[in-house]
Amino acid sequence: MTPDPVSSLAALEARLAQDLEYLGWPGRQWMPAQQRGADGEAVLDVVVIGGGQAGLAAWVGLAQQGIRAVVFDRAPAGNEGPWATTARMETLRSPKELTGPAMGLPALTFRAWFEARFGLEAWTAMDKIPRLQWMDYLVWYRRVMSVDVRNETAVTGIHPLPDATAVRLDLRTPEGPRSVLARRVVLATGRDGLGGPAIPAFVNTLPRGKWAHSSDEMDYGQLRGLSVGVVGAGSSAMDSAGTALEAGAHSVELLIRRPDLPRVNKGKGAGVPGLTQGHYDLPDELKWRIRHYINVANVPPPHGSTLRVSGHSNAFFNFGCPILSAAPEGDAMRVSTPKGDFVFDFLIVSTGFKVDWAHRPEFDGIASHVRTWKDRFVPAPGDEDQELADSPDLGPVFEFQQRVPGACPGLERIHCFCYPAALSHGTVSGDIPAISEGAKRLASGIASLFYREDFDYHYANLEAYSEPELFGDEWVPAPPPSERG
Ligand SMILES: Cc1cc2nc3c(=O)[nH]c(=O)nc-3n(C[C@H](O)[C@H](O)[C@H](O)COP(=O)(O)OP(=O)(O)OC[C@H]3O[C@@H](n4cnc5c(N)ncnc54)[C@H](O)[C@@H]3O)c2cc1C
């Protein structure tokens, strides 16, 4: 029987509120309020950039530690992350049972929310989580946890103060430009969090209106009746191909460099608690080895996404087809591969993301100072990996480190809690499976750093602390035994 969604959701929210009260939520605030300058400008404790699942979980983790944070997201409310905008899969890849950003709270899980809305029967019947339902869940999560997200607020500049005590952030808001100071900044900026789409050079010869990256916002209705090429065979390639076919494309040719599709998702196989907790402490060689192995093995597109494409008779899987060249030909384009030439009206490159600081002008003030793995580690011949080499070399609290010590004081106040943290910390900073583990590590680490920084303040508080637990009237000193009657 389908539950009454309104009363069931209300009951779930009451249960969650009680759980939070039992757990003493939110944590008691213990941080000193800080101001700077003659006009007493307030310094925020933490600013989180990005209100996707990582930013929400980070905010909740910090609140559990009694630390005030503000989240800024450039997207309108409900459009954070890829789910409702650029993602095109029908369902998530992740198993529905994963507890994701629930931070150890059963009543905050996707399952609790789903069952309250649609019932146990629907839960049992569901295979994978529909994409937009994940977004609906995140919207609910934000509301019930009262996460302080300021939408349509883009961070356009990040500048550690020369005295290394705080970071100034330039903002573009609906009310115009402004700036804020924060003691620490968390970059929860997503899968492309330190860059953007990886665009292959061969598209440079093509008119910009004739091609798109799979992560571009685009109306696929414009592909109706067109011959479409899709470069790549990952999950986004399959999603783009499936969406184009459903939009009425005349044909979709998948151009796949490899001779076959990978069958096994090694990243999923790697996800055991020991690695989640222990990746950071592994020696460099082992960190590189495991991430490189997973990169080389490549992640297969999901089963359902592949069937979504192959079910169309006008979809063609072309293997062994790296692009040799591409050139305009009349209103169309000729794309050459070792297997022959293809003529397309439109091309979609589904070639993933990369660290690319130039793509992110908001990082101009820090980019050249961030130490990356290529500054630290030389892989064995044959194990070179550009994605890994470009990854930031992070400290234990996801903090950036300076490439040249002293060249950018205060850089360590910026914590990289997005996908490129994976080589340093493992996959705890973006994907659903271990996002709560990452958020807890981040929040407890920040609490510890704050305490150390503010030691004198807390020590003075300790000295001034005078709340008695005994009042001296609970007992009477006994006379010596010889004087007792
Ligand atoms: C198409 C797609 C499908 C995926 N499917 C799965 C899946 O099934 N399972 C899984 O585990 N993972 C999946 N992932 C990987 C991962 O879970 C998602 O990328 C997820 O969105 C990561 O969450 P996040 O909070 O780190 O980043 P996002 O959800 O991308 O949120 C980042 C936010 O930061 C904001 N932002 C960025 N820069 C600024 C700025 N300068 N100022 C203000 N705001 C800014 C953006 O507006 C955005 O809302 C998928 C990824 C993609 C792209």
The ligand as an SDF file (V2000), in Angstrom:
LIG
                    3D

 53 58  0  0  0  0  0  0  0  0999 V2000
   26.5820   12.7720  -15.1930 C   0  0  0  0  0  0  0  0  0  0  0  0
   27.1170   12.2960  -13.8660 C   0  0  0  0  0  0  0  0  0  0  0  0
   26.5640   11.1750  -13.2760 C   0  0  0  0  0  0  0  0  0  0  0  0
   27.0640   10.7140  -12.0540 C   0  0  0  0  0  0  0  0  0  0  0  0
   26.5130    9.6030  -11.4750 N   0  0  0  0  0  0  0  0  0  0  0  0
   27.0150    9.1430  -10.3000 C   0  0  0  0  0  0  0  0  0  0  0  0
   26.4860    7.9940   -9.6490 C   0  0  0  0  0  0  0  0  0  0  0  0
   25.5600    7.3500  -10.1180 O   0  0  0  0  0  0  0  0  0  0  0  0
   27.0250    7.5980   -8.4650 N   0  0  0  0  0  0  0  0  0  0  0  0
   28.0600    8.2850   -7.8880 C   0  0  0  0  0  0  0  0  0  0  0  0
   28.5110    7.9020   -6.8120 O   0  0  0  0  0  0  0  0  0  0  0  0
   28.5880    9.3550   -8.4880 N   0  0  0  0  0  0  0  0  0  0  0  0
   28.0980    9.8040   -9.6660 C   0  0  0  0  0  0  0  0  0  0  0  0
   28.6520   10.9030  -10.2580 N   0  0  0  0  0  0  0  0  0  0  0  0
   29.8530   11.5130   -9.6190 C   0  0  0  0  0  0  0  0  0  0  0  0
   29.4770   12.4500   -8.4420 C   0  0  0  0  0  0  0  0  0  0  0  0
   28.6050   11.8030   -7.5410 O   0  0  0  0  0  0  0  0  0  0  0  0
   28.7970   13.7120   -8.9530 C   0  0  0  0  0  0  0  0  0  0  0  0
   29.6830   14.4070   -9.7900 O   0  0  0  0  0  0  0  0  0  0  0  0
   28.3230   14.6330   -7.8280 C   0  0  0  0  0  0  0  0  0  0  0  0
   27.6070   15.6950   -8.3970 O   0  0  0  0  0  0  0  0  0  0  0  0
   29.4830   15.1450   -6.9790 C   0  0  0  0  0  0  0  0  0  0  0  0
   28.9600   15.9730   -5.9780 O   0  0  0  0  0  0  0  0  0  0  0  0
   29.7120   17.3050   -5.5490 P   0  0  0  0  0  0  0  0  0  0  0  0
   28.9270   17.9190   -4.4760 O   0  0  0  0  0  0  0  0  0  0  0  0
   31.1330   16.9660   -5.3300 O   0  0  0  0  0  0  0  0  0  0  0  0
   29.6830   18.2180   -6.8620 O   0  0  0  0  0  0  0  0  0  0  0  0
   28.4630   18.8760   -7.6130 P   0  0  0  0  0  0  0  0  0  0  0  0
   27.2170   18.1070   -7.3690 O   0  0  0  0  0  0  0  0  0  0  0  0
   28.8990   19.0520   -9.0230 O   0  0  0  0  0  0  0  0  0  0  0  0
   28.3150   20.2860   -6.9080 O   0  0  0  0  0  0  0  0  0  0  0  0
   29.2890   21.2840   -7.0770 C   0  0  0  0  0  0  0  0  0  0  0  0
   28.5950   22.6100   -6.9500 C   0  0  0  0  0  0  0  0  0  0  0  0
   29.5920   23.6210   -6.8920 O   0  0  0  0  0  0  0  0  0  0  0  0
   29.0710   24.7750   -7.5010 C   0  0  0  0  0  0  0  0  0  0  0  0
   30.1890   25.6330   -7.8670 N   0  0  0  0  0  0  0  0  0  0  0  0
   31.3030   25.2980   -8.5640 C   0  0  0  0  0  0  0  0  0  0  0  0
   32.1330   26.3500   -8.6800 N   0  0  0  0  0  0  0  0  0  0  0  0
   31.5370   27.3800   -8.0340 C   0  0  0  0  0  0  0  0  0  0  0  0
   31.8860   28.7470   -7.8040 C   0  0  0  0  0  0  0  0  0  0  0  0
   33.0290   29.2520   -8.2600 N   0  0  0  0  0  0  0  0  0  0  0  0
   31.0360   29.5120   -7.0930 N   0  0  0  0  0  0  0  0  0  0  0  0
   29.8720   29.0050   -6.6140 C   0  0  0  0  0  0  0  0  0  0  0  0
   29.4780   27.7290   -6.8310 N   0  0  0  0  0  0  0  0  0  0  0  0
   30.3010   26.9290   -7.5160 C   0  0  0  0  0  0  0  0  0  0  0  0
   28.2840   24.2660   -8.6900 C   0  0  0  0  0  0  0  0  0  0  0  0
   27.2730   25.1650   -9.0800 O   0  0  0  0  0  0  0  0  0  0  0  0
   27.7070   22.9460   -8.1380 C   0  0  0  0  0  0  0  0  0  0  0  0
   26.3630   23.0710   -7.7100 O   0  0  0  0  0  0  0  0  0  0  0  0
   28.1510   11.3830  -11.4470 C   0  0  0  0  0  0  0  0  0  0  0  0
   28.6870   12.5120  -12.0660 C   0  0  0  0  0  0  0  0  0  0  0  0
   28.1800   12.9740  -13.2520 C   0  0  0  0  0  0  0  0  0  0  0  0
   28.8070   14.2000  -13.8860 C   0  0  0  0  0  0  0  0  0  0  0  0
  1  2  1  0
  2  3  1  0
  2 52  2  0
  3  4  2  0
  4  5  1  0
  4 50  1  0
  5  6  2  0
  6  7  1  0
  6 13  1  0
  7  8  2  0
  7  9  1  0
  9 10  1  0
 10 11  2  0
 10 12  1  0
 12 13  2  0
 13 14  1  0
 14 15  1  0
 14 50  1  0
 15 16  1  0
 16 17  1  0
 16 18  1  0
 18 19  1  0
 18 20  1  0
 20 21  1  0
 20 22  1  0
 22 23  1  0
 23 24  1  0
 24 25  2  0
 24 26  1  0
 24 27  1  0
 27 28  1  0
 28 29  2  0
 28 30  1  0
 28 31  1  0
 31 32  1  0
 32 33  1  0
 33 34  1  0
 33 48  1  0
 34 35  1  0
 35 36  1  0
 35 46  1  0
 36 37  1  0
 36 45  1  0
 37 38  2  0
 38 39  1  0
 39 40  1  0
 39 45  2  0
 40 41  1  0
 40 42  2  0
 42 43  1  0
 43 44  2  0
 44 45  1  0
 46 47  1  0
 46 48  1  0
 48 49  1  0
 50 51  2  0
 51 52  1  0
 52 53  1  0
M  END
$$$$
